[in-house]
Amino acid sequence: MGTYFYYSDADIDRSVHFHQDLANAIASRNPSAAEALMAAHLCLAHTAFETSRFGADEQSA
């Protein structure tokens, strides 16, 4: 099961934009931008998953 199962509409919209930006960075042969975008995308996806799956209270624990 993918993390998108737990995504809100806003999370899905953000993810789609990240994928578009990543594709543009790769097409532009900009590895620094691609790396930074991927790191941010994974961090935000992880946060969205944990918040949706386990609740915001456990985020601060």
N, CA, C, O and CB atoms as a CASP TS submission, in Angstrom:
PFRMAT TS
TARGET T0000
AUTHOR 0000-0000-0000
METHOD Language model
MODEL 1
PARENT N/A
ATOM      1  N   MET     1       0.853  -1.170   0.000  1.00  0.00           N
ATOM      2  CA  MET     1       0.000   0.000   0.000  1.00  0.00           C
ATOM      3  C   MET     1       0.902   1.237   0.000  1.00  0.00           C
ATOM      4  O   MET     1       1.845   1.320   0.787  1.00  0.00           O
ATOM      5  CB  MET     1      -0.972  -0.004   1.230  1.00  0.00           C
ATOM      6  N   GLY     2       0.617   2.177  -0.866  1.00  0.00           N
ATOM      7  CA  GLY     2       1.415   3.382  -0.961  1.00  0.00           C
ATOM      8  C   GLY     2       0.975   4.439   0.030  1.00  0.00           C
ATOM      9  O   GLY     2      -0.132   4.393   0.567  1.00  0.00           O
ATOM     10  N   THR     3       1.858   5.386   0.261  1.00  0.00           N
ATOM     11  CA  THR     3       1.526   6.468   1.192  1.00  0.00           C
ATOM     12  C   THR     3       0.369   7.308   0.678  1.00  0.00           C
ATOM     13  O   THR     3      -0.351   7.922   1.464  1.00  0.00           O
ATOM     14  CB  THR     3       2.742   7.354   1.433  1.00  0.00           C
ATOM     15  N   TYR     4       0.186   7.341  -0.640  1.00  0.00           N
ATOM     16  CA  TYR     4      -0.886   8.158  -1.215  1.00  0.00           C
ATOM     17  C   TYR     4      -2.263   7.726  -0.722  1.00  0.00           C
ATOM     18  O   TYR     4      -3.218   8.499  -0.804  1.00  0.00           O
ATOM     19  CB  TYR     4      -0.840   8.086  -2.734  1.00  0.00           C
ATOM     20  N   PHE     5      -2.376   6.503  -0.211  1.00  0.00           N
ATOM     21  CA  PHE     5      -3.652   6.025   0.327  1.00  0.00           C
ATOM     22  C   PHE     5      -4.109   6.912   1.480  1.00  0.00           C
ATOM     23  O   PHE     5      -5.308   7.066   1.717  1.00  0.00           O
ATOM     24  CB  PHE     5      -3.529   4.560   0.796  1.00  0.00           C
ATOM     25  N   TYR     6      -3.157   7.488   2.187  1.00  0.00           N
ATOM     26  CA  TYR     6      -3.458   8.325   3.346  1.00  0.00           C
ATOM     27  C   TYR     6      -3.448   9.815   3.031  1.00  0.00           C
ATOM     28  O   TYR     6      -3.676  10.634   3.922  1.00  0.00           O
ATOM     29  CB  TYR     6      -2.474   8.043   4.442  1.00  0.00           C
ATOM     30  N   TYR     7      -3.191  10.178   1.789  1.00  0.00           N
ATOM     31  CA  TYR     7      -3.063  11.584   1.412  1.00  0.00           C
ATOM     32  C   TYR     7      -4.407  12.294   1.353  1.00  0.00           C
ATOM     33  O   TYR     7      -5.418  11.724   0.944  1.00  0.00           O
ATOM     34  CB  TYR     7      -2.371  11.699   0.076  1.00  0.00           C
ATOM     35  N   SER     8      -4.389  13.548   1.773  1.00  0.00           N
ATOM     36  CA  SER     8      -5.527  14.436   1.550  1.00  0.00           C
ATOM     37  C   SER     8      -5.423  14.947   0.108  1.00  0.00           C
ATOM     38  O   SER     8      -4.431  14.698  -0.578  1.00  0.00           O
ATOM     39  CB  SER     8      -5.550  15.634   2.596  1.00  0.00           C
ATOM     40  N   ASP     9      -6.439  15.648  -0.333  1.00  0.00           N
ATOM     41  CA  ASP     9      -6.386  16.236  -1.682  1.00  0.00           C
ATOM     42  C   ASP     9      -5.204  17.201  -1.804  1.00  0.00           C
ATOM     43  O   ASP     9      -4.540  17.244  -2.839  1.00  0.00           O
ATOM     44  CB  ASP     9      -7.711  16.974  -2.006  1.00  0.00           C
ATOM     45  N   ALA    10      -4.947  17.969  -0.752  1.00  0.00           N
ATOM     46  CA  ALA    10      -3.820  18.916  -0.770  1.00  0.00           C
ATOM     47  C   ALA    10      -2.486  18.163  -0.848  1.00  0.00           C
ATOM     48  O   ALA    10      -1.568  18.603  -1.541  1.00  0.00           O
ATOM     49  CB  ALA    10      -3.850  19.823   0.494  1.00  0.00           C
ATOM     50  N   ASP    11      -2.376  17.032  -0.142  1.00  0.00           N
ATOM     51  CA  ASP    11      -1.153  16.224  -0.201  1.00  0.00           C
ATOM     52  C   ASP    11      -0.913  15.687  -1.606  1.00  0.00           C
ATOM     53  O   ASP    11       0.218  15.690  -2.092  1.00  0.00           O
ATOM     54  CB  ASP    11      -1.232  15.062   0.796  1.00  0.00           C
ATOM     55  N   ILE    12      -1.970  15.230  -2.255  1.00  0.00           N
ATOM     56  CA  ILE    12      -1.844  14.705  -3.620  1.00  0.00           C
ATOM     57  C   ILE    12      -1.424  15.818  -4.572  1.00  0.00           C
ATOM     58  O   ILE    12      -0.564  15.616  -5.429  1.00  0.00           O
ATOM     59  CB  ILE    12      -3.177  14.070  -4.091  1.00  0.00           C
ATOM     60  N   ASP    13      -2.025  16.978  -4.421  1.00  0.00           N
ATOM     61  CA  ASP    13      -1.673  18.122  -5.268  1.00  0.00           C
ATOM     62  C   ASP    13      -0.203  18.491  -5.084  1.00  0.00           C
ATOM     63  O   ASP    13       0.504  18.728  -6.063  1.00  0.00           O
ATOM     64  CB  ASP    13      -2.574  19.334  -4.944  1.00  0.00           C
ATOM     65  N   ARG    14       0.256  18.542  -3.843  1.00  0.00           N
ATOM     66  CA  ARG    14       1.655  18.851  -3.558  1.00  0.00           C
ATOM     67  C   ARG    14       2.574  17.809  -4.192  1.00  0.00           C
ATOM     68  O   ARG    14       3.589  18.156  -4.795  1.00  0.00           O
ATOM     69  CB  ARG    14       1.894  18.920  -2.037  1.00  0.00           C
ATOM     70  N   SER    15       2.217  16.531  -4.054  1.00  0.00           N
ATOM     71  CA  SER    15       3.032  15.453  -4.596  1.00  0.00           C
ATOM     72  C   SER    15       3.141  15.540  -6.117  1.00  0.00           C
ATOM     73  O   SER    15       4.223  15.365  -6.677  1.00  0.00           O
ATOM     74  CB  SER    15       2.454  14.106  -4.192  1.00  0.00           C
ATOM     75  N   VAL    16       2.036  15.806  -6.770  1.00  0.00           N
ATOM     76  CA  VAL    16       2.047  15.944  -8.234  1.00  0.00           C
ATOM     77  C   VAL    16       2.982  17.076  -8.649  1.00  0.00           C
ATOM     78  O   VAL    16       3.751  16.935  -9.601  1.00  0.00           O
ATOM     79  CB  VAL    16       0.616  16.206  -8.774  1.00  0.00           C
ATOM     80  N   HIS    17       2.915  18.192  -7.938  1.00  0.00           N
ATOM     81  CA  HIS    17       3.794  19.315  -8.273  1.00  0.00           C
ATOM     82  C   HIS    17       5.260  18.961  -8.035  1.00  0.00           C
ATOM     83  O   HIS    17       6.123  19.349  -8.822  1.00  0.00           O
ATOM     84  CB  HIS    17       3.413  20.552  -7.452  1.00  0.00           C
ATOM     85  N   PHE    18       5.547  18.234  -6.965  1.00  0.00           N
ATOM     86  CA  PHE    18       6.918  17.789  -6.729  1.00  0.00           C
ATOM     87  C   PHE    18       7.401  16.912  -7.881  1.00  0.00           C
ATOM     88  O   PHE    18       8.528  17.067  -8.351  1.00  0.00           O
ATOM     89  CB  PHE    18       7.016  17.024  -5.396  1.00  0.00           C
ATOM     90  N   HIS    19       6.549  15.991  -8.336  1.00  0.00           N
ATOM     91  CA  HIS    19       6.956  15.113  -9.433  1.00  0.00           C
ATOM     92  C   HIS    19       7.222  15.919 -10.707  1.00  0.00           C
ATOM     93  O   HIS    19       8.164  15.626 -11.443  1.00  0.00           O
ATOM     94  CB  HIS    19       5.877  14.045  -9.694  1.00  0.00           C
ATOM     95  N   GLN    20       6.403  16.921 -10.963  1.00  0.00           N
ATOM     96  CA  GLN    20       6.621  17.765 -12.140  1.00  0.00           C
ATOM     97  C   GLN    20       7.943  18.522 -12.018  1.00  0.00           C
ATOM     98  O   GLN    20       8.716  18.598 -12.972  1.00  0.00           O
ATOM     99  CB  GLN    20       5.451  18.756 -12.320  1.00  0.00           C
ATOM    100  N   ASP    21       8.191  19.083 -10.828  1.00  0.00           N
ATOM    101  CA  ASP    21       9.436  19.822 -10.612  1.00  0.00           C
ATOM    102  C   ASP    21      10.653  18.901 -10.708  1.00  0.00           C
ATOM    103  O   ASP    21      11.685  19.280 -11.261  1.00  0.00           O
ATOM    104  CB  ASP    21       9.410  20.516  -9.246  1.00  0.00           C
ATOM    105  N   LEU    22      10.520  17.690 -10.165  1.00  0.00           N
ATOM    106  CA  LEU    22      11.611  16.718 -10.268  1.00  0.00           C
ATOM    107  C   LEU    22      11.918  16.367 -11.722  1.00  0.00           C
ATOM    108  O   LEU    22      13.078  16.319 -12.131  1.00  0.00           O
ATOM    109  CB  LEU    22      11.262  15.448  -9.491  1.00  0.00           C
ATOM    110  N   ALA    23      10.872  16.127 -12.487  1.00  0.00           N
ATOM    111  CA  ALA    23      11.062  15.814 -13.907  1.00  0.00           C
ATOM    112  C   ALA    23      11.742  16.973 -14.622  1.00  0.00           C
ATOM    113  O   ALA    23      12.618  16.754 -15.459  1.00  0.00           O
ATOM    114  CB  ALA    23       9.712  15.494 -14.579  1.00  0.00           C
ATOM    115  N   ASN    24      11.353  18.194 -14.303  1.00  0.00           N
ATOM    116  CA  ASN    24      11.984  19.368 -14.924  1.00  0.00           C
ATOM    117  C   ASN    24      13.449  19.485 -14.521  1.00  0.00           C
ATOM    118  O   ASN    24      14.292  19.806 -15.359  1.00  0.00           O
ATOM    119  CB  ASN    24      11.232  20.650 -14.536  1.00  0.00           C
ATOM    120  N   ALA    25      13.765  19.234 -13.260  1.00  0.00           N
ATOM    121  CA  ALA    25      15.159  19.302 -12.806  1.00  0.00           C
ATOM    122  C   ALA    25      16.011  18.243 -13.507  1.00  0.00           C
ATOM    123  O   ALA    25      17.144  18.513 -13.904  1.00  0.00           O
ATOM    124  CB  ALA    25      15.238  19.118 -11.274  1.00  0.00           C
ATOM    125  N   ILE    26      15.461  17.046 -13.656  1.00  0.00           N
ATOM    126  CA  ILE    26      16.187  15.977 -14.344  1.00  0.00           C
ATOM    127  C   ILE    26      16.368  16.328 -15.814  1.00  0.00           C
ATOM    128  O   ILE    26      17.454  16.158 -16.367  1.00  0.00           O
ATOM    129  CB  ILE    26      15.445  14.631 -14.201  1.00  0.00           C
ATOM    130  N   ALA    27      15.304  16.816 -16.447  1.00  0.00           N
ATOM    131  CA  ALA    27      15.389  17.192 -17.861  1.00  0.00           C
ATOM    132  C   ALA    27      16.390  18.327 -18.077  1.00  0.00           C
ATOM    133  O   ALA    27      17.034  18.408 -19.122  1.00  0.00           O
ATOM    134  CB  ALA    27      14.008  17.606 -18.385  1.00  0.00           C
ATOM    135  N   SER    28      16.512  19.194 -17.083  1.00  0.00           N
ATOM    136  CA  SER    28      17.452  20.318 -17.158  1.00  0.00           C
ATOM    137  C   SER    28      18.864  19.920 -16.750  1.00  0.00           C
ATOM    138  O   SER    28      19.779  20.743 -16.738  1.00  0.00           O
ATOM    139  CB  SER    28      16.974  21.457 -16.279  1.00  0.00           C
ATOM    140  N   ARG    29      19.022  18.640 -16.416  1.00  0.00           N
ATOM    141  CA  ARG    29      20.322  18.120 -15.976  1.00  0.00           C
ATOM    142  C   ARG    29      20.861  18.911 -14.789  1.00  0.00           C
ATOM    143  O   ARG    29      22.017  19.334 -14.760  1.00  0.00           O
ATOM    144  CB  ARG    29      21.331  18.157 -17.131  1.00  0.00           C
ATOM    145  N   ASN    30      19.967  19.094 -13.805  1.00  0.00           N
ATOM    146  CA  ASN    30      20.326  19.840 -12.610  1.00  0.00           C
ATOM    147  C   ASN    30      20.250  18.898 -11.406  1.00  0.00           C
ATOM    148  O   ASN    30      19.231  18.852 -10.715  1.00  0.00           O
ATOM    149  CB  ASN    30      19.391  21.078 -12.418  1.00  0.00           C
ATOM    150  N   PRO    31      21.324  18.151 -11.156  1.00  0.00           N
ATOM    151  CA  PRO    31      21.281  17.156 -10.087  1.00  0.00           C
ATOM    152  C   PRO    31      21.100  17.760  -8.689  1.00  0.00           C
ATOM    153  O   PRO    31      20.480  17.140  -7.825  1.00  0.00           O
ATOM    154  CB  PRO    31      22.541  16.343 -10.115  1.00  0.00           C
ATOM    155  N   SER    32      21.626  18.941  -8.467  1.00  0.00           N
ATOM    156  CA  SER    32      21.468  19.574  -7.151  1.00  0.00           C
ATOM    157  C   SER    32      20.001  19.882  -6.865  1.00  0.00           C
ATOM    158  O   SER    32      19.508  19.634  -5.764  1.00  0.00           O
ATOM    159  CB  SER    32      22.301  20.865  -7.071  1.00  0.00           C
ATOM    160  N   ALA    33      19.321  20.418  -7.854  1.00  0.00           N
ATOM    161  CA  ALA    33      17.898  20.725  -7.681  1.00  0.00           C
ATOM    162  C   ALA    33      17.094  19.441  -7.532  1.00  0.00           C
ATOM    163  O   ALA    33      16.201  19.365  -6.688  1.00  0.00           O
ATOM    164  CB  ALA    33      17.367  21.552  -8.871  1.00  0.00           C
ATOM    165  N   ALA    34      17.403  18.429  -8.343  1.00  0.00           N
ATOM    166  CA  ALA    34      16.683  17.156  -8.261  1.00  0.00           C
ATOM    167  C   ALA    34      16.864  16.524  -6.884  1.00  0.00           C
ATOM    168  O   ALA    34      15.906  16.023  -6.295  1.00  0.00           O
ATOM    169  CB  ALA    34      17.167  16.190  -9.358  1.00  0.00           C
ATOM    170  N   GLU    35      18.086  16.548  -6.379  1.00  0.00           N
ATOM    171  CA  GLU    35      18.362  15.971  -5.064  1.00  0.00           C
ATOM    172  C   GLU    35      17.604  16.716  -3.964  1.00  0.00           C
ATOM    173  O   GLU    35      17.004  16.093  -3.088  1.00  0.00           O
ATOM    174  CB  GLU    35      19.869  15.999  -4.777  1.00  0.00           C
ATOM    175  N   ALA    36      17.633  18.027  -4.009  1.00  0.00           N
ATOM    176  CA  ALA    36      16.947  18.829  -2.994  1.00  0.00           C
ATOM    177  C   ALA    36      15.431  18.616  -3.058  1.00  0.00           C
ATOM    178  O   ALA    36      14.773  18.483  -2.026  1.00  0.00           O
ATOM    179  CB  ALA    36      17.280  20.322  -3.176  1.00  0.00           C
ATOM    180  N   LEU    37      14.890  18.585  -4.266  1.00  0.00           N
ATOM    181  CA  LEU    37      13.453  18.366  -4.427  1.00  0.00           C
ATOM    182  C   LEU    37      13.049  16.979  -3.928  1.00  0.00           C
ATOM    183  O   LEU    37      12.024  16.833  -3.262  1.00  0.00           O
ATOM    184  CB  LEU    37      13.050  18.535  -5.897  1.00  0.00           C
ATOM    185  N   MET    38      13.843  15.973  -4.245  1.00  0.00           N
ATOM    186  CA  MET    38      13.512  14.614  -3.813  1.00  0.00           C
ATOM    187  C   MET    38      13.567  14.497  -2.301  1.00  0.00           C
ATOM    188  O   MET    38      12.700  13.866  -1.696  1.00  0.00           O
ATOM    189  CB  MET    38      14.463  13.601  -4.450  1.00  0.00           C
ATOM    190  N   ALA    39      14.570  15.094  -1.690  1.00  0.00           N
ATOM    191  CA  ALA    39      14.689  15.064  -0.230  1.00  0.00           C
ATOM    192  C   ALA    39      13.481  15.741   0.418  1.00  0.00           C
ATOM    193  O   ALA    39      12.911  15.217   1.375  1.00  0.00           O
ATOM    194  CB  ALA    39      15.997  15.753   0.223  1.00  0.00           C
ATOM    195  N   ALA    40      13.096  16.897  -0.101  1.00  0.00           N
ATOM    196  CA  ALA    40      11.938  17.608   0.448  1.00  0.00           C
ATOM    197  C   ALA    40      10.661  16.813   0.226  1.00  0.00           C
ATOM    198  O   ALA    40       9.815  16.733   1.117  1.00  0.00           O
ATOM    199  CB  ALA    40      11.807  19.000  -0.188  1.00  0.00           C
ATOM    200  N   HIS    41      10.519  16.227  -0.946  1.00  0.00           N
ATOM    201  CA  HIS    41       9.336  15.434  -1.272  1.00  0.00           C
ATOM    202  C   HIS    41       9.202  14.252  -0.312  1.00  0.00           C
ATOM    203  O   HIS    41       8.118  14.000   0.213  1.00  0.00           O
ATOM    204  CB  HIS    41       9.404  14.936  -2.730  1.00  0.00           C
ATOM    205  N   LEU    42      10.284  13.537  -0.083  1.00  0.00           N
ATOM    206  CA  LEU    42      10.246  12.386   0.816  1.00  0.00           C
ATOM    207  C   LEU    42       9.942  12.802   2.247  1.00  0.00           C
ATOM    208  O   LEU    42       9.182  12.129   2.944  1.00  0.00           O
ATOM    209  CB  LEU    42      11.567  11.636   0.766  1.00  0.00           C
ATOM    210  N   CYS    43      10.522  13.892   2.680  1.00  0.00           N
ATOM    211  CA  CYS    43      10.277  14.383   4.041  1.00  0.00           C
ATOM    212  C   CYS    43       8.808  14.761   4.231  1.00  0.00           C
ATOM    213  O   CYS    43       8.188  14.377   5.223  1.00  0.00           O
ATOM    214  CB  CYS    43      11.178  15.594   4.345  1.00  0.00           C
ATOM    215  N   LEU    44       8.262  15.505   3.294  1.00  0.00           N
ATOM    216  CA  LEU    44       6.865  15.920   3.393  1.00  0.00           C
ATOM    217  C   LEU    44       5.908  14.743   3.231  1.00  0.00           C
ATOM    218  O   LEU    44       4.863  14.703   3.880  1.00  0.00           O
ATOM    219  CB  LEU    44       6.559  16.981   2.348  1.00  0.00           C
ATOM    220  N   ALA    45       6.249  13.796   2.382  1.00  0.00           N
ATOM    221  CA  ALA    45       5.418  12.599   2.214  1.00  0.00           C
ATOM    222  C   ALA    45       5.397  11.783   3.498  1.00  0.00           C
ATOM    223  O   ALA    45       4.349  11.283   3.905  1.00  0.00           O
ATOM    224  CB  ALA    45       5.933  11.736   1.044  1.00  0.00           C
ATOM    225  N   HIS    46       6.548  11.651   4.130  1.00  0.00           N
ATOM    226  CA  HIS    46       6.641  10.916   5.391  1.00  0.00           C
ATOM    227  C   HIS    46       5.805  11.598   6.478  1.00  0.00           C
ATOM    228  O   HIS    46       5.089  10.936   7.229  1.00  0.00           O
ATOM    229  CB  HIS    46       8.112  10.803   5.841  1.00  0.00           C
ATOM    230  N   THR    47       5.904  12.911   6.552  1.00  0.00           N
ATOM    231  CA  THR    47       5.132  13.669   7.535  1.00  0.00           C
ATOM    232  C   THR    47       3.640  13.535   7.277  1.00  0.00           C
ATOM    233  O   THR    47       2.869  13.328   8.214  1.00  0.00           O
ATOM    234  CB  THR    47       5.536  15.143   7.513  1.00  0.00           C
ATOM    235  N   ALA    48       3.222  13.649   6.024  1.00  0.00           N
ATOM    236  CA  ALA    48       1.802  13.515   5.685  1.00  0.00           C
ATOM    237  C   ALA    48       1.294  12.120   6.023  1.00  0.00           C
ATOM    238  O   ALA    48       0.190  11.966   6.545  1.00  0.00           O
ATOM    239  CB  ALA    48       1.572  13.811   4.195  1.00  0.00           C
ATOM    240  N   PHE    49       2.099  11.107   5.726  1.00  0.00           N
ATOM    241  CA  PHE    49       1.721   9.734   6.030  1.00  0.00           C
ATOM    242  C   PHE    49       1.560   9.543   7.531  1.00  0.00           C
ATOM    243  O   PHE    49       0.539   9.024   7.982  1.00  0.00           O
ATOM    244  CB  PHE    49       2.761   8.755   5.477  1.00  0.00           C
ATOM    245  N   GLU    50       2.551   9.953   8.305  1.00  0.00           N
ATOM    246  CA  GLU    50       2.486   9.762   9.751  1.00  0.00           C
ATOM    247  C   GLU    50       1.322  10.527  10.365  1.00  0.00           C
ATOM    248  O   GLU    50       0.637  10.013  11.249  1.00  0.00           O
ATOM    249  CB  GLU    50       3.791  10.197  10.398  1.00  0.00           C
ATOM    250  N   THR    51       1.098  11.744   9.905  1.00  0.00           N
ATOM    251  CA  THR    51       0.002  12.543  10.442  1.00  0.00           C
ATOM    252  C   THR    51      -1.342  11.897  10.134  1.00  0.00           C
ATOM    253  O   THR    51      -2.206  11.815  11.006  1.00  0.00           O
ATOM    254  CB  THR    51       0.048  13.965   9.876  1.00  0.00           C
ATOM    255  N   SER    52      -1.523  11.444   8.913  1.00  0.00           N
ATOM    256  CA  SER    52      -2.788  10.825   8.512  1.00  0.00           C
ATOM    257  C   SER    52      -2.978   9.449   9.133  1.00  0.00           C
ATOM    258  O   SER    52      -4.088   9.085   9.518  1.00  0.00           O
ATOM    259  CB  SER    52      -2.858  10.716   7.003  1.00  0.00           C
ATOM    260  N   ARG    53      -1.912   8.698   9.227  1.00  0.00           N
ATOM    261  CA  ARG    53      -2.001   7.314   9.700  1.00  0.00           C
ATOM    262  C   ARG    53      -2.038   7.213  11.215  1.00  0.00           C
ATOM    263  O   ARG    53      -2.805   6.429  11.773  1.00  0.00           O
ATOM    264  CB  ARG    53      -0.837   6.513   9.173  1.00  0.00           C
ATOM    265  N   PHE    54      -1.209   8.007  11.879  1.00  0.00           N
ATOM    266  CA  PHE    54      -1.046   7.865  13.315  1.00  0.00           C
ATOM    267  C   PHE    54      -1.572   9.051  14.119  1.00  0.00           C
ATOM    268  O   PHE    54      -1.661   8.977  15.344  1.00  0.00           O
ATOM    269  CB  PHE    54       0.390   7.659  13.627  1.00  0.00           C
ATOM    270  N   GLY    55      -1.915  10.126  13.449  1.00  0.00           N
ATOM    271  CA  GLY    55      -2.442  11.297  14.133  1.00  0.00           C
ATOM    272  C   GLY    55      -1.351  12.288  14.483  1.00  0.00           C
ATOM    273  O   GLY    55      -0.190  11.920  14.663  1.00  0.00           O
ATOM    274  N   ALA    56      -1.730  13.523  14.574  1.00  0.00           N
ATOM    275  CA  ALA    56      -0.788  14.595  14.849  1.00  0.00           C
ATOM    276  C   ALA    56      -0.178  14.478  16.239  1.00  0.00           C
ATOM    277  O   ALA    56       0.955  14.915  16.438  1.00  0.00           O
ATOM    278  CB  ALA    56      -1.470  15.931  14.698  1.00  0.00           C
ATOM    279  N   ASP    57      -0.888  13.906  17.204  1.00  0.00           N
ATOM    280  CA  ASP    57      -0.374  13.806  18.563  1.00  0.00           C
ATOM    281  C   ASP    57       0.899  12.992  18.643  1.00  0.00           C
ATOM    282  O   ASP    57       1.799  13.330  19.412  1.00  0.00           O
ATOM    283  CB  ASP    57      -1.410  13.206  19.460  1.00  0.00           C
ATOM    284  N   GLU    58       0.996  11.923  17.864  1.00  0.00           N
ATOM    285  CA  GLU    58       2.172  11.074  17.914  1.00  0.00           C
ATOM    286  C   GLU    58       3.348  11.693  17.165  1.00  0.00           C
ATOM    287  O   GLU    58       4.483  11.244  17.320  1.00  0.00           O
ATOM    288  CB  GLU    58       1.851   9.710  17.340  1.00  0.00           C
ATOM    289  N   GLN    59       3.089  12.724  16.352  1.00  0.00           N
ATOM    290  CA  GLN    59       4.156  13.402  15.655  1.00  0.00           C
ATOM    291  C   GLN    59       5.097  14.079  16.635  1.00  0.00           C
ATOM    292  O   GLN    59       6.312  14.084  16.436  1.00  0.00           O
ATOM    293  CB  GLN    59       3.591  14.414  14.681  1.00  0.00           C
ATOM    294  N   SER    60       4.540  14.648  17.691  1.00  0.00           N
ATOM    295  CA  SER    60       5.358  15.398  18.623  1.00  0.00           C
ATOM    296  C   SER    60       5.994  14.525  19.692  1.00  0.00           C
ATOM    297  O   SER    60       6.804  15.012  20.481  1.00  0.00           O
ATOM    298  CB  SER    60       4.538  16.461  19.269  1.00  0.00           C
ATOM    299  N   ALA    61       5.644  13.242  19.734  1.00  0.00           N
ATOM    300  CA  ALA    61       6.200  12.344  20.757  1.00  0.00           C
ATOM    301  C   ALA    61       7.612  11.953  20.464  1.00  0.00           C
ATOM    302  O   ALA    61       8.216  11.202  21.230  1.00  0.00           O
ATOM    303  CB  ALA    61       5.366  11.110  20.885  1.00  0.00           C
TER
END
